């Protein structure tokens, strides 16, 4: 199996905006349904930290991830979410080399 690109990002927000931000990110995930190069886009909430919404992305390669940022639906979601995001923390970039599930 060829290595695939993964990315874990934490979006910091106000506790009262966590669910709204998650909804916007879930809409972004829906916009990627037709992207065969996007293998996973998971929105993650931590019940113990209502100031963070995490996104785990898995792509066939980093270039396709970067190209997806030009998608009009992605641009719209970013613009809508911008006012809710206090900071962005790119946790990790991964090269998956094998295992179960991807």
VOBA-1610 file (N, C-alpha, C; in pm, whole numbers, padded with zeros to 5 digits, always signed):
BEGIN
Unk+00084-00118+00000Unk+00000+00000+00000Unk+00088+00125+00000Unk+00054+00220-00084Unk+00125+00348-00084Unk+00086+00427+00039Unk+00178+00508+00087Unk+00150+00593+00203Unk+00042+00695+00166Unk-00046+00721+00259Unk-00148+00825+00241Unk-00122+00934+00345Unk-00177+01052+00318Unk-00152+01169+00401Unk-00265+01188+00501Unk-00229+01209+00626Unk-00328+01237+00730Unk-00293+01364+00804Unk-00395+01426+00857Unk-00377+01553+00926Unk-00475+01561+01041Unk-00426+01598+01158Unk-00511+01622+01275Unk-00498+01769+01312Unk-00611+01839+01312Unk-00613+01983+01340Unk-00711+02011+01453Unk-00670+02094+01548Unk-00758+02140+01655Unk-00798+02284+01627Unk-00928+02309+01629Unk-00981+02444+01613Unk-01029+02489+01750Unk-00970+02596+01802Unk-01006+02647+01934Unk-01116+02752+01917Unk-01217+02742+02003Unk-01334+02829+01996Unk-01384+02858+02136Unk-01485+02940+02146Unk-01551+02961+02276Unk-01640+02840+02304Unk-01656+02802+02430Unk-01738+02685+02463Unk-01879+02693+02403Unk-01937+02811+02403Unk-02073+02825+02350Unk-02078+02815+02197Unk-01962+02817+02130Unk-01958+02808+01984Unk-01914+02671+01934Unk-01884+02578+02025Unk-01832+02448+01984Unk-01927+02375+01889Unk-02054+02365+01925Unk-02148+02291+01841Unk-02169+02359+01706Unk-02178+02490+01704Unk-02195+02564+01578Unk-02075+02541+01486Unk-01955+02549+01542Unk-01835+02524+01463Unk-01834+02380+01410Unk-01871+02285+01494Unk-01877+02145+01451Unk-01975+02127+01336Unk-02090+02194+01342Unk-02189+02186+01234Unk-02131+02237+01103Unk-02060+02347+01107Unk-01998+02402+00987Unk-01895+02303+00930Unk-01814+02245+01016Unk-01713+02150+00971Unk-01776+02022+00916Unk-01890+01982+00971Unk-01962+01867+00917Unk-02016+01897+00778Unk-02059+02019+00754Unk-02103+02058+00619Unk-01984+02054+00522Unk-01868+02095+00571Unk-01748+02086+00487Unk-01720+01940+00451Unk-01740+01850+00546Unk-01721+01707+00519Unk-01818+01659+00412Unk-01943+01703+00418Unk-02042+01665+00317Unk-01999+01712+00179Unk-01939+01829+00171Unk-01894+01883+00042Unk-01782+01798-00018Unk-01717+01717+00062Unk-01607+01633+00014Unk-01652+01493-00027Unk-01780+01465-00018Unk-01831+01331-00049Unk-01788+01281-00187Unk-01783+01371-00286Unk-01749+01331-00422Unk-01598+01327-00447Unk-01521+01364-00350Unk-01375+01362-00364Unk-01325+01222-00333Unk-01290+01147-00436Unk-01238+01012-00416Unk-01103+01014-00345Unk-01036+01127-00350Unk-00903+01138-00288Unk-00911+01168-00139Unk-01030+01202-00089Unk-01050+01223+00054Unk-01103+01092+00112Unk-01020+01023+00186Unk-01056+00892+00240Unk-01134+00903+00370Unk-01105+01006+00449Unk-01178+01030+00574Unk-01173+01178+00607Unk-01282+01226+00667Unk-01287+01362+00722Unk-01377+01350+00844Unk-01316+01339+00959Unk-01389+01314+01083Unk-01386+01438+01172Unk-01504+01481+01216Unk-01515+01593+01310Unk-01528+01532+01449Unk-01446+01579+01543Unk-01435+01516+01674Unk-01457+01620+01784Unk-01546+01587+01877Unk-01569+01671+01995Unk-01512+01601+02117Unk-01459+01679+02209Unk-01409+01627+02335Unk-01500+01681+02444Unk-01574+01594+02508Unk-01669+01636+02611Unk-01600+01706+02728Unk-01472+01680+02747Unk-01398+01742+02857Unk-01335+01876+02820Unk-01341+01912+02692Unk-01283+02039+02648Unk-01373+02101+02542Unk-01467+02183+02588Unk-01566+02242+02498Unk-01510+02359+02418Unk-01381+02384+02431Unk-01318+02493+02356Unk-01244+02442+02232Unk-01260+02313+02201Unk-01187+02254+02088Unk-01281+02170+02003Unk-01266+02184+01872Unk-01325+02092+01775Unk-01207+02042+01692Unk-01192+01910+01684Unk-01080+01852+01610Unk-01131+01794+01479Unk-01043+01794+01380Unk-01074+01731+01251Unk-00958+01639+01216Unk-00992+01513+01187Unk-00895+01416+01138Unk-00924+01393+00990Unk-00826+01424+00907Unk-00842+01407+00763Unk-00743+01303+00713Unk-00787+01220+00620Unk-00700+01123+00554Unk-00722+01138+00404Unk-00613+01163+00333Unk-00616+01188+00189Unk-00520+01094+00119Unk-00542+01076-00011Unk-00449+00993-00088Unk-00311+01055-00092Unk-00303+01189-00085Unk-00175+01258-00079Unk-00197+01403-00034Unk-00089+01468+00004Unk-00097+01604+00056Unk-00144+01703-00050Unk-00106+01682-00173Unk-00146+01772-00281Unk-00297+01779-00298Unk-00365+01666-00288Unk-00511+01666-00300Unk-00575+01738-00183Unk-00518+01724-00065Unk-00568+01799+00050Unk-00557+01948+00024Unk-00441+01991-00021Unk-00420+02133-00047Unk-00513+02184-00156Unk-00534+02105-00260Unk-00624+02145-00369Unk-00768+02157-00321Unk-00806+02076-00223Unk-00944+02080-00173Unk-00976+02214-00107Unk-00874+02284-00063Unk-00896+02413+00003Unk-00944+02520-00095Unk-00937+02491-00225Unk-00987+02582-00328Unk-01132+02552-00366Unk-01186+02441-00319Unk-01325+02404-00347Unk-01417+02514-00295Unk-01511+02564-00377Unk-01600+02672-00332Unk-01674+02641-00202Unk-01718+02518-00183Unk-01788+02482-00059Unk-01693+02487+00060Unk-01569+02447+00038Unk-01469+02454+00145Unk-01438+02599+00179Unk-01422+02682+00077Unk-01395+02824+00100Unk-01511+02888+00177Unk-01633+02852+00139Unk-01751+02905+00209Unk-01751+02863+00356Unk-01721+02736+00382Unk-01719+02687+00521Unk-01610+02757+00601Unk-01493+02775+00541Unk-01384+02845+00610Unk-01426+02987+00645Unk-01485+03055+00549Unk-01528+03193+00574Unk-01635+03201+00682Unk-01728+03106+00682Unk-01833+03104+00784Unk-01775+03072+00922Unk-01680+02982+00927Unk-01623+02939+01055Unk-01524+03039+01113Unk-01468+03121+01028Unk-01359+03211+01070Unk-01392+03292+01196Unk-01515+03344+01203Unk-01551+03427+01319Unk-01565+03346+01448Unk-01578+03214+01437Unk-01593+03128+01555Unk-01459+03072+01603Unk-01358+03077+01517Unk-01229+03016+01547Unk-01138+03118+01615Unk-01094+03084+01735Unk-00999+03169+01808Unk-00856+03142+01764Unk-00825+03015+01739Unk-00692+02978+01690Unk-00700+02838+01628Unk-00602+02810+01544Unk-00592+02680+01478Unk-00459+02618+01517Unk-00466+02493+01559Unk-00346+02421+01601Unk-00334+02295+01516Unk-00242+02298+01423Unk-00218+02180+01340Unk-00137+02083+01426Unk-00206+01981+01476Unk-00145+01888+01570Unk-00038+01802+01505Unk-00077+01732+01401Unk+00014+01634+01342Unk-00017+01619+01194Unk+00087+01588+01120Unk+00071+01537+00985Unk+00124+01394+00988Unk+00054+01305+00919Unk+00089+01164+00921Unk+00107+01112+00779Unk+00193+01014+00763Unk+00198+00933+00643Unk+00160+00792+00686Unk+00037+00751+00656Unk-00008+00617+00690Unk+00058+00518+00595Unk+00111+00411+00648Unk+00177+00313+00562Unk+00107+00178+00560Unk+00005+00159+00643Unk-00067+00033+00642Unk-00146+00013+00768Unk-00214-00099+00775Unk-00297-00132+00890Unk-00441-00153+00849Unk-00528-00161+00945Unk-00670-00186+00919Unk-00745-00054+00905Unk-00828-00045+00804Unk-00919+00067+00793Unk-00889+00169+00687Unk-00768+00175+00639Unk-00737+00274+00535Unk-00659+00205+00425
//
